[in-house]
Amino acid sequence: METADLSHHISRRFNEDLERVRGKVLAMGGFVEEQLAKAVTALVEGDSVMGEAVARDDYQINNMEVSIDEECSRILATRAPTAGDLRVIVAIIKAITDLERMGDECEKIGYIASRLATQERPADKYREVKHLGRIVQDMVHDALDAFARMDAAAALTVARKDRFVDEEYESIQRQSITFMMEDPRAIRRALDVMWVVRALERIGDHAKNMCEYVIYMVHGKDIRHIRLEDVESELRQPRA
């Protein structure tokens, strides 16, 4: 085989490896989305069986992370990727860590939902938590979509939504504290709600992280410690 043909063959194999790994990341993300949706539904509808199932199935997310991590290590060891491709591998390794942590937060929500299901649901049926859950679910979905399409502009738009998640989280926290002050009998339930919204807020943070990795893949710029207001001007600079 001539050198040019060999190079083409190696490049094609590498691209196939990379696409396979990206597909696994998106499958992992899809499962995390399902877990999140089920966890919130279990809480809102008082479904202890569903909550327990979410908590029990977290091991599948852990297994996916290990499998993808091992494949990335193999690619790094055997394909010697160039700068641009190396960024993709690094971003994937970081992304699956955030997805695994999202899964851990879903597990927490599942456990709490199964416990709260044994109690009478409040009059508002966790309306605020359901609303926050929907915002976070949309954020995770859109972050995965931006990752799949390597769309830096969409990723930046999704990252901005984290502010709304933080605002909703703080509002529910203040409301829960008020409930505890007004009725000591509500303390246990209010604390559980506070743990749930904290988990949702953390999932939003991890979705934002994934958006930052998309921008890193596309532009080669690390924006983790840059204010979003400054990111657009930063991205106008020449690519690495």
Secondary structure as the mmCIF struct_conf table of DSSP 4:
data_model
#
loop_
_struct_conf.conf_type_id
_struct_conf.id
_struct_conf.beg_label_comp_id
_struct_conf.beg_label_asym_id
_struct_conf.beg_label_seq_id
_struct_conf.end_label_comp_id
_struct_conf.end_label_asym_id
_struct_conf.end_label_seq_id
HELX_RH_AL_P HELX_RH_AL_P1 THR A 3 GLU A 45
TURN_TY1_P TURN_TY1_P1 GLY A 46 GLY A 46
HELX_RH_AL_P HELX_RH_AL_P2 SER A 48 ARG A 56
TURN_TY1_P TURN_TY1_P2 ASP A 57 ASP A 57
HELX_RH_AL_P HELX_RH_AL_P3 ASP A 58 ARG A 79
HELX_RH_AL_P HELX_RH_AL_P4 ALA A 83 LEU A 116
TURN_TY1_P TURN_TY1_P3 ALA A 117 THR A 118
BEND BEND1 GLN A 119 GLN A 119
HELX_LH_PP_P HELX_LH_PP_P1 GLU A 120 PRO A 122
TURN_TY1_P TURN_TY1_P4 ALA A 123 TYR A 126
HELX_RH_AL_P HELX_RH_AL_P5 ARG A 127 ARG A 149
TURN_TY1_P TURN_TY1_P5 MET A 150 MET A 150
HELX_RH_AL_P HELX_RH_AL_P6 ALA A 152 ARG A 160
TURN_TY1_P TURN_TY1_P6 LYS A 161 LYS A 161
HELX_RH_AL_P HELX_RH_AL_P7 ASP A 162 GLU A 182
HELX_RH_3T_P HELX_RH_3T_P1 PRO A 184 ALA A 186
HELX_RH_AL_P HELX_RH_AL_P8 ILE A 187 HIS A 219
TURN_TY1_P TURN_TY1_P7 ARG A 224 HIS A 225
BEND BEND2 ILE A 226 ILE A 226
HELX_RH_AL_P HELX_RH_AL_P9 LEU A 228 LEU A 235
TURN_TY1_P TURN_TY1_P8 ARG A 236 ARG A 236
BEND BEND3 GLN A 237 GLN A 237
HELX_LH_PP_P HELX_LH_PP_P2 PRO A 238 ARG A 239
#
